[in-house]
Amino acid sequence: MAGERNTNEPALQGAGQALDQFKYEIANELGVTLGGDRTSRENGRVGGEMTKRMIQFAEQNLKSGNRI
């Protein structure tokens, strides 16, 4: 709940830093400042956009026959 930290681990070792960078790039594009003092809607918007873009990336690669 409040104050708990995310303990999820990326599927690939070392991907955490890239995902954090991606998160802040998306937040910057959306004009959102991330943080615990922000609403779930603001923080969730960034996560939703990340998911959307990662799915698009995977679909494009699968369509072109590339393995991810």
N, C-alpha and C positions, 0 to 999 in steps of 0.2 A: 504494500500500500504506500502511503506517503513516505517519502524518504528512502524507499528501497531502491537498490541499484539493479540494473538489468544484468542478469547472469547468463544470458544466452551466449553461446559460443558460435562463431562463424564455422561453416562447414569446412572451409579450407584455412589452415593455419596461416596467419599473416594477413588475412583478408579484412580483419577488423579495422585496421588503419585506413584502407581504401574505402571501406563502407562509411567510416566517420567522415572522411574527406567528401565523399559523394553526398552524404547527409547535409553537410554545411554548404556545399555548392547549390543543392536544391533549395535549402532555406534561403540562401542569398538571392537566388532567382525569384523566389516567391515573396521576398521582402519580409520574411519571418525571422524573428530572433528566437532561437531555441533556449529552453531552460525550464527548470522546475517551477518558476514563477509564472509561466505561460499557461494558457488554457490547453486542455486536451485537444480541442479543435485545431489550435495553431500547430502544436507539435504533431498531431495526427495527420494534418494536411501534408507535412513533409514526408512522413512515413508512407502515406498513400501514394504520393507522387513517385517516391523511390520504387515502390512495388510496381507501379504502372510501367515505369521505364525499364526495370529489370525484366519484366514479362515481355515487353516489346523487343528488347535485345535478344532474349532467348528465342522468341518466335521467329525473328529475322534469321538467326543462326540456324535454327532447325529447318526453316524453309529453304535455305541455301545449301543444306546438307552438311553443315559444320557441326561438329560435336562441341558441346559447351564444356 
